[in-house]
Amino acid sequence: MLVDVALELIGQVLFKLIACEATGRIAERAAGAARELAPVWQGERAADSPVLSLIPPVQIVSHTPGRLRMEVAGLQDEAELAAKINKALSSLAGVYEAGASPRSGRVLVRFDTGRAEVQGLIRAVDRVRSRQLGRRARPAARLVAVS
């Protein structure tokens, strides 16, 4: 029974991922689908139900030209990681200001749009995060089944 439910959920999520590919918003739509299909409340899950969730290591919170705010998994309460992210971002061409906050788990970057690209900033943060946390993570979200 539990396996059937898990397979159904995986099938529904994969269907939504394929359908969203054309729009270029796979992570955003799939995250919504995962929330609909497998209820998760503040890290807790319903008893005896499989949880499918998307874990984006680095997620854009807001973006306007020259300003980017990201939420970084594993940054909260990690002052050493915040310092390393600040150092890495500050060393990039076109970055005026970088502020990683271990209190909020977010990073604010102000940059010259002609010299720095959003994806490059995200990759830099993810590289530092991956090294610091000892995990290989990608900027794109990945589907994980939690039992």
ZAPAFI-852949 format. One record per residue: chain; residue in one letter; x, y, z of N, C-alpha, C in turn; residue number from 1. Coordinates in nm, 3 decimals, padded with zeros to 5 digits. Atoms other than C-alpha are relative to their C-alpha. Layout:
REM ZAPAFI-852949
unit:code:n_px:n_py:n_pz:ca_px:ca_py:ca_pz:c_px:c_py:c_pz:pos
A:A:X:Y:Z:X:Y:Z:X:Y:Z:NUM .
...
//
This chain:
REM ZAPAFI-852949
unit:code:n_px:n_py:n_pz:ca_px:ca_py:ca_pz:c_px:c_py:c_pz:pos
A:M:00.082:-00.119:00.000:00.000:00.000:00.000:00.086:00.125:00.000:1 .
A:L:-00.088:-00.116:-00.009:00.271:00.247:00.101:00.082:00.017:-00.127:2 .
A:V:-00.077:-00.005:00.125:00.475:00.157:-00.208:-00.087:00.053:-00.114:3 .
A:D:00.090:-00.048:00.104:00.173:00.214:-00.431:-00.023:00.150:00.011:4 .
A:V:00.020:-00.143:-00.022:00.113:00.556:-00.277:00.125:00.077:-00.042:5 .
A:A:-00.126:-00.067:00.036:00.480:00.649:-00.317:00.018:00.003:-00.151:6 .
A:L:-00.013:00.005:00.147:00.483:00.536:-00.681:-00.099:00.095:-00.067:7 .
A:E:00.099:-00.093:00.054:00.166:00.734:-00.751:00.047:00.144:00.015:8 .
A:L:-00.051:-00.135:-00.024:00.315:01.044:-00.594:00.117:00.033:-00.092:9 .
A:I:-00.115:-00.020:00.090:00.638:01.002:-00.790:-00.049:00.022:-00.142:10 .
A:G:00.054:-00.014:00.135:00.440:00.957:-01.110:-00.063:00.137:-00.022:11 .
A:Q:00.064:-00.131:00.013:00.237:01.272:-01.048:00.102:00.113:-00.003:12 .
A:V:-00.105:-00.103:-00.002:00.545:01.478:-00.964:00.078:-00.001:-00.131:13 .
A:L:-00.074:00.009:00.126:00.734:01.348:-01.269:-00.083:00.055:-00.116:14 .
A:F:00.087:-00.054:00.104:00.435:01.427:-01.491:00.002:00.152:00.003:15 .
A:K:-00.002:-00.146:-00.012:00.428:01.783:-01.357:00.136:00.057:-00.039:16 .
A:L:-00.134:-00.046:00.040:00.806:01.815:-01.404:00.012:00.006:-00.152:17 .
A:I:-00.007:00.004:00.146:00.779:01.713:-01.769:-00.087:00.108:-00.061:18 .
A:A:00.092:-00.103:00.051:00.481:01.942:-01.827:00.057:00.140:00.019:19 .
A:C:-00.054:-00.134:-00.029:00.667:02.238:-01.673:00.129:00.030:-00.074:20 .
A:E:-00.130:-00.020:00.065:00.989:02.187:-01.869:-00.007:00.106:-00.108:21 .
A:A:00.014:-00.097:00.108:00.861:02.392:-02.160:-00.001:00.143:00.050:22 .
A:T:00.008:-00.136:-00.053:00.806:02.694:-01.938:00.129:00.046:00.065:23 .
A:G:-00.124:-00.039:-00.064:01.151:02.687:-01.782:-00.014:00.024:00.149:24 .
A:R:00.023:-00.022:-00.143:01.003:02.689:-01.432:-00.017:-00.133:00.073:25 .
A:I:00.013:00.134:-00.055:01.060:02.328:-01.333:00.003:00.000:00.153:26 .
A:A:-00.015:00.006:-00.146:01.177:02.384:-00.977:-00.118:00.066:00.071:27 .
A:E:00.111:-00.071:-00.065:00.904:02.635:-00.892:-00.130:-00.081:-00.005:28 .
A:R:00.123:00.077:00.014:00.617:02.426:-01.027:00.007:-00.133:00.074:29 .
A:A:-00.012:00.130:-00.066:00.751:02.095:-00.895:-00.004:00.015:00.152:30 .
A:A:00.006:-00.023:-00.145:00.796:02.242:-00.548:-00.146:00.015:00.043:31 .
A:G:00.142:-00.013:-00.029:00.429:02.340:-00.555:-00.070:-00.135:-00.005:32 .
A:A:00.059:00.132:00.012:00.336:01.992:-00.672:00.036:-00.088:00.119:33 .
A:A:-00.043:00.081:-00.115:00.540:01.830:-00.396:-00.074:00.041:00.126:34 .
A:R:00.074:-00.046:-00.118:00.369:02.049:-00.137:-00.145:-00.048:-00.005:35 .
A:E:00.138:00.046:00.013:00.027:01.952:-00.275:-00.012:-00.149:00.028:36 .
A:L:00.011:00.145:-00.004:00.101:01.581:-00.292:00.048:-00.063:00.130:37 .
A:A:-00.054:00.057:-00.123:00.292:01.525:00.030:00.009:00.110:00.105:38 .
A:P:00.003:-00.110:-00.096:00.198:01.756:00.317:00.118:-00.005:00.097:39 .
A:V:-00.113:-00.015:-00.092:00.494:01.879:00.516:-00.021:00.130:00.075:40 .
A:W:00.018:-00.120:-00.081:00.457:02.124:00.803:00.126:00.023:00.082:41 .
A:Q:-00.120:-00.041:-00.071:00.777:02.289:00.923:00.091:-00.119:00.029:42 .
A:G:-00.093:00.110:-00.015:00.991:01.983:00.863:-00.059:-00.128:00.055:43 .
A:E:00.064:00.121:-00.052:00.742:01.736:01.008:-00.088:-00.058:-00.109:44 .
A:R:00.085:00.063:00.100:00.537:01.489:00.810:-00.107:-00.082:00.067:45 .
A:A:00.107:00.084:-00.052:00.218:01.299:00.851:00.053:-00.141:00.022:46 .
A:A:-00.049:00.133:-00.032:00.279:00.960:01.013:-00.032:-00.098:-00.112:47 .
A:D:00.016:00.106:00.099:00.326:00.668:00.775:-00.027:00.049:-00.142:48 .
A:S:00.017:-00.044:00.139:00.321:00.882:00.461:00.136:00.037:-00.057:49 .
A:P:-00.128:-00.036:00.061:00.612:00.911:00.221:00.000:00.149:-00.030:50 .
A:V:-00.010:-00.142:00.029:00.737:01.262:00.169:00.092:00.019:-00.119:51 .
A:L:-00.082:-00.037:00.114:00.859:01.385:-00.164:00.021:00.149:00.010:52 .
A:S:-00.024:-00.143:-00.008:01.028:01.719:-00.150:00.115:00.038:-00.090:53 .
A:L:-00.110:-00.053:00.078:01.251:01.933:-00.361:00.089:00.077:00.095:54 .
A:I:-00.093:-00.068:-00.087:01.562:02.050:-00.186:00.088:00.089:-00.086:55 .
A:P:-00.086:-00.089:00.077:01.702:02.356:-00.358:00.111:00.052:00.090:56 .
A:P:-00.109:-00.047:-00.086:02.047:02.421:-00.208:00.009:00.152:00.003:57 .
A:V:-00.002:-00.145:00.007:02.038:02.782:-00.326:-00.126:00.042:-00.075:58 .
A:Q:00.127:-00.039:00.059:01.703:02.943:-00.396:-00.010:00.152:-00.006:59 .
A:I:00.018:-00.144:00.014:01.632:03.291:-00.530:-00.125:00.042:00.076:60 .
A:V:00.112:-00.055:-00.076:01.412:03.484:-00.288:-00.054:00.123:-00.072:61 .
A:S:00.041:-00.117:00.079:01.408:03.811:-00.483:00.115:00.041:-00.091:62 .
A:H:-00.101:-00.043:00.096:01.586:03.953:-00.783:-00.050:00.122:-00.076:63 .
A:T:00.020:-00.117:00.084:01.593:04.297:-00.938:00.136:00.027:-00.064:64 .
A:P:-00.130:-00.025:00.064:01.864:04.423:-01.175:00.101:00.057:00.100:65 .
A:G:-00.106:-00.044:-00.089:02.182:04.453:-00.970:-00.016:-00.038:00.146:66 .
A:R:00.024:00.040:-00.139:02.035:04.303:-00.653:-00.061:-00.140:00.002:67 .
A:L:00.046:00.138:-00.007:01.987:03.937:-00.565:-00.001:-00.044:00.147:68 .
A:R:00.008:00.058:-00.134:01.865:03.778:-00.242:-00.027:-00.149:-00.018:69 .
A:M:00.011:00.145:00.009:01.909:03.402:-00.201:-00.016:-00.060:00.138:70 .
A:E:00.006:00.080:-00.121:01.814:03.152:00.064:00.092:-00.119:-00.023:71 .
A:V:-00.101:00.103:00.016:02.094:02.902:00.121:-00.020:-00.108:00.106:72 .
A:A:00.020:00.112:-00.091:02.028:02.560:00.272:00.128:-00.023:00.079:73 .
A:G:-00.115:00.027:-00.085:02.259:02.500:00.568:00.074:00.123:00.048:74 .
A:L:-00.068:-00.123:-00.040:02.359:02.865:00.615:-00.041:00.047:00.140:75 .
A:Q:00.050:-00.050:-00.128:02.144:02.937:00.920:00.084:-00.055:00.116:76 .
A:D:-00.083:00.032:-00.117:02.353:02.941:01.241:00.139:-00.050:-00.036:77 .
A:E:-00.133:00.043:00.045:02.673:02.878:01.041:00.083:00.122:-00.038:78 .
A:A:-00.077:-00.123:00.022:02.892:03.188:01.081:00.120:-00.023:-00.091:79 .
A:E:-00.117:00.030:00.083:03.194:03.020:00.920:-00.040:-00.010:-00.147:80 .
A:L:00.048:00.011:00.138:02.995:02.934:00.608:-00.036:00.138:-00.054:81 .
A:A:00.035:-00.136:00.043:02.860:03.291:00.592:00.124:00.079:-00.037:82 .
A:A:-00.125:-00.072:00.028:03.213:03.432:00.607:00.062:-00.048:-00.132:83 .
A:K:-00.058:00.054:00.123:03.330:03.201:00.328:-00.081:00.042:-00.123:84 .
A:I:00.085:-00.046:00.111:03.032:03.292:00.108:00.027:00.147:-00.029:85 .
A:N:-00.031:-00.143:00.019:03.100:03.663:00.165:00.133:00.017:-00.073:86 .
A:K:-00.134:-00.011:00.062:03.466:03.617:00.072:-00.004:-00.042:-00.146:87 .
A:A:00.006:00.050:00.138:03.388:03.414:-00.241:-00.074:00.099:-00.090:88 .
A:L:00.077:-00.094:00.082:03.124:03.658:-00.367:00.073:00.132:-00.019:89 .
A:S:-00.071:-00.127:00.008:03.332:03.966:-00.288:00.117:-00.005:-00.097:90 .
A:S:-00.114:00.014:00.092:03.615:03.827:-00.499:-00.042:-00.004:-00.147:91 .
A:L:00.048:00.007:00.138:03.396:03.806:-00.811:-00.006:00.138:-00.063:92 .
A:A:00.008:-00.126:00.074:03.416:04.075:-01.076:-00.144:00.049:-00.005:93 .
A:G:00.132:-00.059:00.010:03.120:04.310:-01.065:-00.082:-00.003:00.127:94 .
A:V:00.075:00.005:-00.126:03.013:04.237:-00.708:00.042:00.119:00.086:95 .
A:Y:-00.025:-00.118:-00.084:02.982:04.558:-00.505:-00.008:-00.035:00.147:96 .
A:E:00.026:00.030:-00.140:02.853:04.409:-00.182:-00.059:-00.140:00.012:97 .
A:A:00.054:00.133:-00.027:02.787:04.062:-00.043:-00.023:-00.012:00.149:98 .
A:G:00.032:00.014:-00.142:02.614:03.994:00.286:-00.073:-00.131:00.027:99 .
A:A:00.059:00.129:-00.038:02.556:03.636:00.400:-00.034:00.007:00.149:100 .
A:S:00.045:-00.009:-00.139:02.355:03.618:00.722:-00.025:-00.138:00.060:101 .
A:P:00.027:00.127:-00.066:02.383:03.314:00.947:-00.126:00.006:00.086:102 .
A:R:00.123:-00.015:-00.079:02.087:03.454:01.140:-00.123:-00.036:-00.085:103 .
A:S:00.117:00.024:00.085:01.841:03.448:00.847:00.018:-00.117:-00.096:104 .
A:G:-00.026:00.106:00.099:02.011:03.188:00.625:-00.007:00.052:-00.143:105 .
A:R:00.011:-00.061:00.133:02.002:03.434:00.336:00.124:00.080:-00.035:106 .
A:V:-00.114:-00.076:00.052:02.254:03.614:00.118:-00.055:00.111:-00.088:107 .
A:L:00.036:-00.115:00.083:02.212:03.961:-00.032:00.124:00.042:-00.077:108 .
A:V:-00.112:-00.040:00.085:02.434:04.055:-00.326:-00.044:00.119:-00.084:109 .
A:R:00.018:-00.114:00.090:02.456:04.390:-00.502:00.112:-00.008:-00.101:110 .
A:F:-00.100:00.025:00.103:02.631:04.366:-00.836:-00.028:00.082:-00.125:111 .
A:D:00.008:-00.068:00.128:02.697:04.526:-01.173:-00.053:-00.101:-00.102:112 .
A:T:00.063:00.096:00.092:02.465:04.355:-01.424:00.083:-00.019:-00.128:113 .
A:G:-00.086:00.014:00.118:02.720:04.415:-01.700:00.122:-00.087:00.024:114 .
A:R:-00.122:00.075:-00.032:02.997:04.229:-01.518:-00.025:-00.131:00.074:115 .
A:A:00.030:00.123:-00.075:02.824:03.958:-01.312:-00.139:-00.049:-00.039:116 .
A:E:00.129:00.061:00.034:02.542:03.717:-01.391:-00.057:-00.074:00.121:117 .
A:V:00.069:00.064:-00.112:02.285:03.575:-01.151:00.042:-00.146:00.014:118 .
A:Q:-00.036:00.142:-00.008:02.366:03.213:-01.238:00.142:-00.019:00.050:119 .
A:G:-00.138:00.007:-00.050:02.736:03.276:-01.175:00.006:00.023:00.150:120 .
A:L:00.005:-00.026:-00.144:02.656:03.417:-00.832:-00.055:-00.121:00.075:121 .
A:I:00.060:00.119:-00.061:02.436:03.118:-00.751:00.101:-00.115:00.002:122 .
A:R:-00.100:00.107:00.005:02.707:02.875:-00.866:00.111:00.022:00.103:123 .
A:A:-00.106:-00.029:-00.097:02.969:03.051:-00.651:-00.046:-00.033:00.142:124 .
A:V:00.053:00.030:-00.134:02.749:03.028:-00.340:-00.013:-00.151:00.018:125 .
A:D:00.019:00.144:-00.012:02.666:02.665:-00.411:00.133:-00.074:00.013:126 .
A:R:-00.132:00.064:-00.012:03.034:02.571:-00.457:00.053:00.011:00.143:127 .
A:V:-00.047:-00.020:-00.137:03.126:02.723:-00.120:-00.083:-00.084:00.097:128 .
A:R:00.091:00.077:-00.086:02.822:02.565:00.046:00.031:-00.149:-00.007:129 .
A:S:-00.028:00.142:00.020:02.900:02.223:-00.102:00.130:-00.041:00.069:130 .
A:R:-00.128:00.031:-00.064:03.263:02.232:00.013:-00.011:00.006:00.151:131 .
A:Q:00.010:-00.019:-00.144:03.178:02.359:00.359:-00.082:-00.110:00.066:132 .
A:L:00.088:00.101:-00.060:02.899:02.111:00.423:00.041:-00.142:-00.036:133 .
A:G:-00.051:00.132:00.034:03.091:01.825:00.266:-00.093:-00.081:-00.086:134 .
A:R:00.095:00.068:00.087:02.818:01.743:00.017:00.014:00.054:-00.141:135 .
A:R:00.009:-00.047:00.138:02.789:01.762:-00.355:-00.144:00.041:-00.022:136 .
A:A:00.135:-00.051:00.025:02.491:01.980:-00.431:00.003:00.079:-00.129:137 .
A:R:00.009:-00.073:00.125:02.373:02.142:-00.750:-00.091:00.119:00.019:138 .
A:P:00.089:-00.114:-00.008:02.212:02.481:-00.805:-00.145:-00.037:-00.031:139 .
A:A:00.136:00.043:00.032:01.912:02.303:-00.954:-00.050:-00.089:00.112:140 .
A:A:00.060:00.084:-00.103:01.672:02.132:-00.717:00.008:-00.146:-00.042:141 .
A:R:00.001:00.142:00.030:01.680:01.756:-00.692:-00.112:-00.065:00.079:142 .
A:L:00.112:00.069:-00.063:01.395:01.521:-00.608:00.053:-00.102:00.098:143 .
A:V:-00.046:00.091:-00.105:01.445:01.331:-00.283:-00.120:-00.065:00.067:144 .
A:A:00.106:00.070:-00.073:01.225:01.066:-00.126:00.049:-00.020:00.143:145 .
A:V:-00.035:00.012:-00.141:01.231:01.073:00.255:-00.094:-00.101:00.062:146 .
A:S:00.088:00.100:-00.061:01.105:00.771:00.443:-00.006:00.016:00.149:147 .
//
